[in-house]
Amino acid sequence: MVNKNIYVTQASLPPFEEYIQEISDIWQSRRLTNMGEKHVKLSDELKSYLDVDNIELLSNGHMALELSLQALKLEGEVITTPFTFASTTHSIVRNGLKPVFCDIKASDFTIDETKIEELITDKTSAIVPVHVYGNICNIEAIENIAKKHNLKVIYDAAHSFGERYKNKAVGNFGDVSCFSFHATKVFNTIEGGAACFRDKELGLEIYRLKNFGIRGPEVVDGIGANAKMNEFAAAMGICNLRHIPEQINKRKACYERYMNQLRDVDGIDLNSIQAEVESNYSYFPVVFYDEYGMSRDDVFNKLAEQNIHARKYFYPLTNMFDCYSGMYDANKTPIALDISKRILTLPLYADLEFDVIDKVCEIIRKK
Ligand SMILES: *Cc1c(COP(=O)(O)O)cnc(C)c1O
């Protein structure tokens, strides 16, 4: 048995002294929030690291999604997937829009681009696909569909910090790509997020919406929220960003250690890195098919007995949430429904001990 509790993720922190050094300026400036020096610095550094032209920092990834959808002034229906975190669906519903759920592909869990067009009606205004587990959606097909039907595309890129596809940085896809910098993600600002976008006017709208819709000292012409990233969060981001390449390398080593031991296990599916994708190794999901002989829940319980707490990500599907009871039919997204009952996300973070990985693999190998 592993002596301490092991969770699916563990927040990355910079060396303590480094953070203290970074925040010491704040005692001079007395500027704690409202787009101060740290906010500006992190914004510039992320623009460069994420290789995007435009970025707006926000208090969290959810507000990045919610305010991006609001800034686009969407109406009617939005096509999305139910195999995601609550935030994706909630951001649509909280904007008064109707989510229309498209199924996913069993191969990489992203939206099945071949099933999008049949869901488009004269009310459809946008598509919100998710780069789930850092797997990149079929951006070419989605872009073609969006162009053909005049739809906006807002990517939930919460899992894909720093990734590239065909050497293009992921934040450049769609009208907006939204990142999460939550404590549990590859890169964190404690809580935080960002929207990356093509159109500078749209960015200005997001900027205003994160600050109550204030346009000027005497003009408030938007019904905004308060979703500003504070200076302490931005300072954490500045520090964490310095260590990101090393953090991703350590994740990669964990990923490979899992892969090497689980690759030949019958009846399970591992999440292989897609072709032409530079991965951030954010998650290690495993799908347990009937041939494996044990159910997902059995494996979950066996791991828990050893103090290893894997997560049933993503289960239940968002279209099965109690708050949406009676509104959607999960049987219309059968692959997502089936995967949600079979998938387990294993612990994966930069400082995860190899011993724990070996123990997890031993259990899954039933040896
Ligand atoms: C984490 C996450 C979000 C929300 O981000 P927060 O920063 O926690 O608000 C949105 N979508 C997905 C897929 C996520 O995993």
The ligand as an ORCA input file, in Angstrom:
! r2SCAN-3c Opt
* xyz 0 1
  C     -10.724     23.049    -15.794
  C     -11.657     23.091    -16.949
  C     -12.460     24.209    -17.224
  C     -12.644     25.350    -16.272
  O     -11.513     25.974    -15.877
  P     -11.419     26.684    -14.430
  O     -10.132     27.411    -14.526
  O     -11.419     25.596    -13.409
  O     -12.582     27.590    -14.299
  C     -13.195     24.212    -18.390
  N     -13.196     23.170    -19.225
  C     -12.470     22.063    -18.986
  C     -12.500     20.955    -19.980
  C     -11.701     21.982    -17.822
  O     -11.023     20.860    -17.566
*
